[in-house]
């Protein structure tokens, strides 16, 4: 596991890779790529939420609502990927 991903996110990505919708997995990877390539733009497109672990950014996965990528600006680091309303 890379320091760029939490264990939770790593496990969730492994599960998504096996899901019957390859387009979802590809869209999630595109979203993560945006976060790592241009974190400032990704942050501008994200909403911020407060968690027990601090502030996390929530970026929608284009074309696959309600999936979101949750990430922290430290690094950046991918924290989680799952369906989330809002």
C-alpha positions as CSV (number, residue, x, y, z in Angstrom):
1,X,0.0,0.0,0.0
2,X,1.3,3.4,-0.9
3,X,1.3,6.3,1.5
4,X,-0.8,8.1,-1.0
5,X,-3.8,5.9,-0.1
6,X,-5.3,4.9,3.2
7,X,-5.9,1.2,3.8
8,X,-9.6,1.8,3.6
9,X,-9.3,3.5,0.2
10,X,-6.9,0.7,-1.0
11,X,-9.4,-2.0,0.0
12,X,-12.3,0.0,-1.6
13,X,-10.4,0.4,-4.9
14,X,-9.6,-3.3,-4.9
15,X,-13.3,-4.1,-4.5
16,X,-14.3,-1.6,-7.2
17,X,-11.8,-3.1,-9.6
18,X,-13.8,-6.3,-9.4
19,X,-17.3,-4.7,-9.7
20,X,-19.4,-5.5,-12.8
21,X,-19.2,-1.8,-14.0
22,X,-15.7,-1.2,-15.4
23,X,-16.7,2.3,-16.3
24,X,-17.1,3.1,-12.6
25,X,-13.6,1.9,-11.8
26,X,-12.2,3.9,-14.7
27,X,-14.1,7.0,-13.6
28,X,-12.8,6.7,-10.1
29,X,-9.2,6.4,-11.4
30,X,-9.7,9.5,-13.5
31,X,-10.9,11.4,-10.4
32,X,-7.9,10.2,-8.4
33,X,-5.6,11.2,-11.2
34,X,-7.1,14.7,-11.2
35,X,-6.5,14.9,-7.4
36,X,-2.8,14.0,-7.8
37,X,-2.1,16.0,-11.0
38,X,-3.8,19.2,-10.1
39,X,-4.8,19.2,-6.4
40,X,-5.6,22.9,-6.4
41,X,-8.2,22.4,-9.2
42,X,-9.5,19.2,-7.5
43,X,-9.9,21.2,-4.3
44,X,-11.9,23.9,-6.0
45,X,-14.2,21.2,-7.4
46,X,-14.6,19.5,-4.0
47,X,-16.7,20.2,-1.0
48,X,-15.1,20.1,2.5
49,X,-16.5,18.0,5.3
50,X,-15.4,17.7,8.9
51,X,-14.7,14.2,10.2
52,X,-13.2,12.8,13.4
53,X,-9.9,12.7,11.6
54,X,-10.1,16.3,10.4
55,X,-11.2,18.1,7.2
56,X,-11.6,15.9,4.2
57,X,-12.4,16.9,0.6
58,X,-15.2,15.2,-1.2
59,X,-15.0,15.1,-5.0
60,X,-17.8,13.6,-7.1
61,X,-17.0,10.8,-9.6
62,X,-18.2,12.2,-12.9
63,X,-20.9,10.2,-14.5
64,X,-21.4,7.9,-11.4
65,X,-23.4,9.6,-8.8
66,X,-23.5,9.2,-5.8
67,X,-19.8,7.9,-5.8
68,X,-17.3,10.3,-4.2
69,X,-13.6,10.3,-3.6
70,X,-12.7,11.5,-0.1
71,X,-9.2,12.9,0.2
72,X,-7.0,15.0,2.4
73,X,-4.9,17.9,1.1
74,X,-1.8,16.6,3.0
75,X,0.1,14.9,0.2
76,X,-2.6,14.7,-1.3
77,X,-3.8,11.4,0.1
78,X,-6.9,9.3,-0.9
79,X,-8.8,8.4,2.2
80,X,-12.0,6.6,0.9
81,X,-14.1,5.9,-2.2
82,X,-17.8,5.1,-1.8
83,X,-21.4,6.2,-2.6
84,X,-22.3,9.3,-0.6
85,X,-25.3,11.6,-0.9
86,X,-24.8,15.3,-1.5
